[in-house]
């Protein structure tokens, strides 16, 4: 019996999909591990401790127990804060004048009374000299008017002049006396205006930035320099109202300074008695001691007391590991059991905090 061409094509159409399906099923079975050696489920009592030594449950000593005792630990809520200077000021001119000299740059330390900026003062010095000479002229006229008045009084006593002449000399004296007073005030004002040309440091501090250069024209109220007192640094933070209401002035709080890796103690010196309506928080200001590496604007964290929590600790040498999992061996009514735990930070005394997995009274076997 001969096969036609049509029969051969039919066989191909059936055979090729069957082959493809068989290959696909074999691949799925291989990925599922059907061709791997099987291991019956059982408890593997061999574990690795921190020193990577093999320890079996049979090797553990039930008498080496540590009984967990619950203790109370204060909870602190970290609040983002920043360093600010309590004493900070902006140096600006009170008159319109050209800048002749600027004696400080950013980072310079200055003392109270140091000359920071010298403005052009030729015109002001001329005004002072003119006002001074005017005072001298008025003093001479005042002396003459005083002498004339004294003579008029004596002559009036002897009836040699009339009362009209006496009154006239008295009025002249009073007028010149008033003009002399005005001249002295003008002289004092001219000297004060001249002093505005020399800008002095109002406090001991450090220059933060300078905003002008010699040759620029200083305008009244426009900042030229900024400085702060490094000894007056404090920490300021917006604290949520629930925590802020528990704080009091003078209370000591811990402050973290991540950039210099320091933990310092600050004292609350001011609690702004009005909440921020946007964040529902209060501005807290804490005084800190001087540290040479601290600068305004640096990041800090206030650790605000937020109550207490129960704390459990176990010896660090009682913890073993399976991969990335931590577990301990427990003595439960004379039987050894394995318990997986979640651990916290390790303390300096060789203990480690347990977050979950154990409770007070559990007996942990030390390895």
MARGU-520000 format. One line per field, with one value per residue (C-alpha): residue number from 1; residue in three letters; chain; z, y, x. Coordinates in steps of 0.001 Angstrom, whole numbers, plus 500000, padded with zeros to 6 digits. Layout:
pos	[NUM_...]
code	[ALA_...]
unit	[A_...]
pz	[Z_...]
py	[Y_...]
px	[X_...]
***
This chain:
pos	[1_2_3_4_5_6_7_8_9_10_11_12_13_14_15_16_17_18_19_20_21_22_23_24_25_26_27_28_29_30_31_32_33_34_35_36_37_38_39_40_41_42_43_44_45_46_47_48_49_50_51_52_53_54_55_56_57_58_59_60_61_62_63_64_65_66_67_68_69_70_71_72_73_74_75_76_77_78_79_80_81_82_83_84_85_86_87_88_89_90_91_92_93_94_95_96_97_98_99_100_101_102_103_104_105_106_107_108_109_110_111_112_113_114_115_116_117_118_119_120_121_122_123_124_125_126_127_128_129_130_131_132_133_134_135_136_137_138_139_140_141_142_143_144_145_146_147_148_149_150_151_152_153_154_155_156_157_158_159_160_161_162_163_164_165_166_167_168_169_170_171_172_173_174_175_176_177_178_179_180_181_182_183_184_185_186_187_188_189_190_191_192_193_194_195_196_197_198_199_200_201_202_203_204_205_206_207_208_209_210_211_212_213_214_215_216_217_218_219_220_221_222_223_224_225_226_227_228_229_230_231_232_233_234_235_236_237_238_239_240_241_242_243_244_245_246_247_248_249_250_251_252_253_254_255_256_257_258_259_260_261_262_263_264_265_266_267_268_269_270_271_272_273_274_275_276_277_278_279_280_281_282_283_284_285_286_287_288_289_290_291_292_293_294_295_296_297_298_299_300_301_302_303_304_305_306_307_308_309_310_311_312_313_314_315_316_317_318_319_320_321_322_323_324_325_326_327_328_329_330_331_332_333_334_335_336_337_338_339_340_341_342_343_344_345_346_347_348_349_350_351_352_353_354_355_356_357_358_359_360_361_362_363_364_365_366_367]
code	[UNK_UNK_UNK_UNK_UNK_UNK_UNK_UNK_UNK_UNK_UNK_UNK_UNK_UNK_UNK_UNK_UNK_UNK_UNK_UNK_UNK_UNK_UNK_UNK_UNK_UNK_UNK_UNK_UNK_UNK_UNK_UNK_UNK_UNK_UNK_UNK_UNK_UNK_UNK_UNK_UNK_UNK_UNK_UNK_UNK_UNK_UNK_UNK_UNK_UNK_UNK_UNK_UNK_UNK_UNK_UNK_UNK_UNK_UNK_UNK_UNK_UNK_UNK_UNK_UNK_UNK_UNK_UNK_UNK_UNK_UNK_UNK_UNK_UNK_UNK_UNK_UNK_UNK_UNK_UNK_UNK_UNK_UNK_UNK_UNK_UNK_UNK_UNK_UNK_UNK_UNK_UNK_UNK_UNK_UNK_UNK_UNK_UNK_UNK_UNK_UNK_UNK_UNK_UNK_UNK_UNK_UNK_UNK_UNK_UNK_UNK_UNK_UNK_UNK_UNK_UNK_UNK_UNK_UNK_UNK_UNK_UNK_UNK_UNK_UNK_UNK_UNK_UNK_UNK_UNK_UNK_UNK_UNK_UNK_UNK_UNK_UNK_UNK_UNK_UNK_UNK_UNK_UNK_UNK_UNK_UNK_UNK_UNK_UNK_UNK_UNK_UNK_UNK_UNK_UNK_UNK_UNK_UNK_UNK_UNK_UNK_UNK_UNK_UNK_UNK_UNK_UNK_UNK_UNK_UNK_UNK_UNK_UNK_UNK_UNK_UNK_UNK_UNK_UNK_UNK_UNK_UNK_UNK_UNK_UNK_UNK_UNK_UNK_UNK_UNK_UNK_UNK_UNK_UNK_UNK_UNK_UNK_UNK_UNK_UNK_UNK_UNK_UNK_UNK_UNK_UNK_UNK_UNK_UNK_UNK_UNK_UNK_UNK_UNK_UNK_UNK_UNK_UNK_UNK_UNK_UNK_UNK_UNK_UNK_UNK_UNK_UNK_UNK_UNK_UNK_UNK_UNK_UNK_UNK_UNK_UNK_UNK_UNK_UNK_UNK_UNK_UNK_UNK_UNK_UNK_UNK_UNK_UNK_UNK_UNK_UNK_UNK_UNK_UNK_UNK_UNK_UNK_UNK_UNK_UNK_UNK_UNK_UNK_UNK_UNK_UNK_UNK_UNK_UNK_UNK_UNK_UNK_UNK_UNK_UNK_UNK_UNK_UNK_UNK_UNK_UNK_UNK_UNK_UNK_UNK_UNK_UNK_UNK_UNK_UNK_UNK_UNK_UNK_UNK_UNK_UNK_UNK_UNK_UNK_UNK_UNK_UNK_UNK_UNK_UNK_UNK_UNK_UNK_UNK_UNK_UNK_UNK_UNK_UNK_UNK_UNK_UNK_UNK_UNK_UNK_UNK_UNK_UNK_UNK_UNK_UNK_UNK_UNK_UNK_UNK_UNK_UNK_UNK_UNK_UNK_UNK_UNK_UNK_UNK_UNK_UNK_UNK_UNK_UNK_UNK_UNK_UNK_UNK_UNK_UNK_UNK_UNK_UNK_UNK_UNK_UNK_UNK_UNK_UNK_UNK_UNK_UNK_UNK_UNK_UNK_UNK_UNK]
unit	[A_A_A_A_A_A_A_A_A_A_A_A_A_A_A_A_A_A_A_A_A_A_A_A_A_A_A_A_A_A_A_A_A_A_A_A_A_A_A_A_A_A_A_A_A_A_A_A_A_A_A_A_A_A_A_A_A_A_A_A_A_A_A_A_A_A_A_A_A_A_A_A_A_A_A_A_A_A_A_A_A_A_A_A_A_A_A_A_A_A_A_A_A_A_A_A_A_A_A_A_A_A_A_A_A_A_A_A_A_A_A_A_A_A_A_A_A_A_A_A_A_A_A_A_A_A_A_A_A_A_A_A_A_A_A_A_A_A_A_A_A_A_A_A_A_A_A_A_A_A_A_A_A_A_A_A_A_A_A_A_A_A_A_A_A_A_A_A_A_A_A_A_A_A_A_A_A_A_A_A_A_A_A_A_A_A_A_A_A_A_A_A_A_A_A_A_A_A_A_A_A_A_A_A_A_A_A_A_A_A_A_A_A_A_A_A_A_A_A_A_A_A_A_A_A_A_A_A_A_A_A_A_A_A_A_A_A_A_A_A_A_A_A_A_A_A_A_A_A_A_A_A_A_A_A_A_A_A_A_A_A_A_A_A_A_A_A_A_A_A_A_A_A_A_A_A_A_A_A_A_A_A_A_A_A_A_A_A_A_A_A_A_A_A_A_A_A_A_A_A_A_A_A_A_A_A_A_A_A_A_A_A_A_A_A_A_A_A_A_A_A_A_A_A_A_A_A_A_A_A_A_A_A_A_A_A_A_A_A_A_A_A_A_A_A_A_A_A_A_A_A_A_A_A_A_A_A_A_A_A_A_A_A_A_A_A_A]
pz	[500000_498947_500888_499044_499419_501300_503967_504560_505062_507585_509612_509685_510905_513815_514683_514901_517524_519606_519620_520572_523398_524739_524805_526567_529249_529819_530272_532802_534733_534764_536043_538759_539981_538987_537975_541200_544171_546831_550554_553042_555368_558804_561480_560824_564262_562961_563130_562904_565801_565596_565470_562645_564729_564162_567176_567555_569985_571787_572500_574338_578133_579565_582733_580912_581027_580900_582070_580280_582532_581197_581885_581098_578523_577662_574111_572252_569072_566787_565394_562552_563723_562693_564362_564606_566159_568930_568364_564663_562981_559594_559036_556828_556273_557611_555007_551245_550645_548672_550378_550882_552828_554017_556626_556975_554850_555360_558270_559988_563758_564987_568374_569465_568351_565511_562353_559669_556887_556251_554097_552332_554898_553381_553064_556552_558047_556340_557843_561295_560940_559718_562623_565078_563805_563933_567611_568267_566552_568530_571775_571041_570363_573464_575598_574211_574747_578321_579070_577526_579621_582814_582104_581294_584627_586535_584582_585147_588901_588810_586595_583743_581162_580754_581311_577535_576982_579660_578041_574642_575911_577704_574509_572501_575111_575041_571223_571033_573800_571767_568612_570523_571738_568165_566936_569544_568529_564859_565787_567742_564848_562378_564550_564827_561063_560666_562958_560554_558040_560253_560666_563812_564959_567400_568943_569187_566384_563052_559643_557704_554349_552756_550109_548877_547783_548030_545460_545742_546954_550289_550559_553815_554931_552295_553943_553579_556035_558186_561354_564289_567745_567751_571519_571092_568904_569742_568205_566852_565776_564976_567413_566960_569464_571373_572293_572567_575293_577501_577402_579861_579912_581454_580622_579420_576144_574033_570658_567876_565518_562668_560719_563627_565122_568518_571066_573326_575998_575431_577673_576433_576798_574759_573674_571244_572679_569336_567029_563329_561755_558752_560570_563991_565667_568126_567681_570388_571023_573056_574278_573724_574786_572394_569952_567489_564617_564752_562307_561767_559439_560230_560597_564034_565665_568913_570832_572448_575297_574097_576957_577902_576374_577665_576773_576576_576175_575802_575744_572276_572495_572742_569179_566243_562557_559619_556522_557299_560063_563779_566346_569899_571791_574635_577680_577824_580696_580300_576527_573995_571396_568625_568364_565579_566833_565511_567027_567598_568352_570258_573480_574968_577821_575477_575437_572415_572258_571254_569221_568838_569308_573068_576253_579847_581711_578729_579432_576694_576471_576016_573400]
py	[500000_503321_506616_509587_513024_514229_511515_512547_516169_515139_513153_516132_518447_516093_515030_518457_519924_516740_517016_520718_520039_517205_519436_522168_519749_518457_522000_522821_519645_520490_524026_522587_520370_517046_515670_516801_514565_514783_515330_514223_517070_516959_519324_520219_520547_521796_525608_528266_530592_533923_532197_529938_526778_523807_523263_520671_520751_517759_519729_522519_522739_523312_524754_527743_529749_533428_534407_537438_540321_543194_546725_550189_552335_555963_556634_559659_561063_562667_566035_567750_571001_573548_575649_579352_582292_584114_587161_587940_591320_592988_595896_598652_602338_605194_607692_607729_607635_605874_602968_603611_600523_597201_595627_592184_589207_586100_584005_586787_587139_590676_592374_594806_598297_597147_599275_597198_599688_603214_605484_608642_611492_614613_616471_615434_616633_620014_620258_619500_622178_624734_623943_624235_627677_628788_627817_629885_632916_632556_632204_635523_637237_635623_636947_640443_640323_639125_642000_644528_643157_643347_646997_647834_646395_648527_651670_651046_650846_654343_655590_656406_654371_653716_650453_650234_650072_647400_645285_645724_644422_641556_640504_640648_638455_635889_635767_635218_632605_630679_630953_629651_626657_625953_626230_623720_621322_621671_620953_617847_616661_617161_615081_612340_612300_612053_609007_607276_607139_604634_601372_599536_595962_596069_592667_590185_587723_586162_587676_585513_587298_590626_592146_595150_596114_599323_601823_600834_603378_602511_603302_603645_600314_598179_595382_595470_592802_590106_588657_586479_585615_581995_581814_582384_579378_577476_574744_575532_572995_572796_570190_568701_570073_566821_566651_570400_570768_568347_570511_573273_576091_574994_571329_569421_567502_565508_566902_564962_566671_564159_566249_566294_562966_564455_563984_567029_568274_571425_573394_574738_578518_579528_577993_580242_580361_580085_577092_577084_576752_574862_572129_572334_572587_574887_576494_575225_576909_575165_576686_574667_575031_576389_573976_575364_573133_574322_576902_578492_576552_573118_570178_568797_566511_567173_563985_564793_562477_560572_558167_554709_551237_547722_546515_542937_542139_538889_538094_538596_535200_533405_534335_531990_532441_530579_532602_536056_534831_535100_532557_531419_528142_528097_525831_525154_522823_520972_520651_522560_524545_526829_530247_532773_536365_539889_541823_545498_547339_545778_547529_548156_545659_542650_542557_542904_544201_541835_543405_540342_536568_536405_537515_538142_534911_532949_531024_531488_529026_530736_529203]
px	[500000_501428_501146_499982_501602_498534_498981_502585_501604_498958_501500_503850_501104_500337_503895_505561_503114_503407_507217_507060_504574_506751_509843_507890_506667_510211_511521_508794_509560_513279_512628_510376_513249_511692_515090_516911_517663_514952_515666_513069_511895_513535_514944_518552_520056_523388_523587_526229_526808_528617_531970_530726_531212_528932_526627_523925_520991_522478_525629_523791_523932_520465_521948_523490_520278_519587_516099_514670_513617_511531_512777_511472_513224_512561_511385_512749_511247_513851_512771_514629_516210_518821_521483_520712_522552_520726_522937_523076_523083_523181_525579_524148_524823_522681_523875_524432_528186_530897_532711_536429_537530_536084_538330_536693_535778_533644_534893_536877_536542_535896_535637_532976_534045_536330_536155_534436_533664_534919_532739_533840_533752_535353_532050_531000_534280_533769_530292_531675_534374_531820_529482_532384_533396_529762_529665_532797_531245_528041_530016_531743_528419_526946_529816_529309_525557_526086_528449_526042_523192_525259_526203_522595_521480_524010_523089_519402_520021_521540_518670_521074_519093_515430_513648_513173_516960_517274_514568_516195_519572_517844_516009_519250_520922_518104_518145_521884_521704_519097_521220_524251_522222_521085_524687_525844_523074_524065_527674_526635_524470_527322_529641_526998_526549_530329_530340_527930_530795_532633_530729_531824_531161_528219_529092_531944_531409_532285_531610_529160_529143_529930_527697_529706_533203_535264_534082_530427_527904_526375_522670_520734_519249_521008_523034_526787_527952_526345_527819_526854_528128_529446_528894_525162_524328_521158_519030_515564_512938_509241_507844_504385_501923_501343_505040_505635_503014_504986_508136_509039_511577_514871_514295_517381_517099_519539_520588_522290_524726_525259_527764_530263_529103_528261_525502_525172_522795_520769_518436_515130_515206_512189_508877_507013_503469_501685_501389_502160_498717_500083_502026_500299_503681_505439_508850_511222_514587_517299_520558_523753_527362_529974_531645_534167_532979_529363_528054_524627_522348_523817_521441_520608_518060_516234_515480_512133_510962_507860_507115_508429_508473_509153_512616_513972_517664_519592_523301_524727_526470_523123_522133_522712_522014_520541_521255_519928_517616_518417_517273_517953_517680_515153_514854_511093_510211_513506_513215_515287_513372_514500_512864_513358_513703_513905_516785_517500_520734_523603_524569_527998_527560_527417_523612_521348_517784_514982_512201_509977_509960_510536_508803_509772_510478_511795_514993_517577_520471_523814_526099]
***
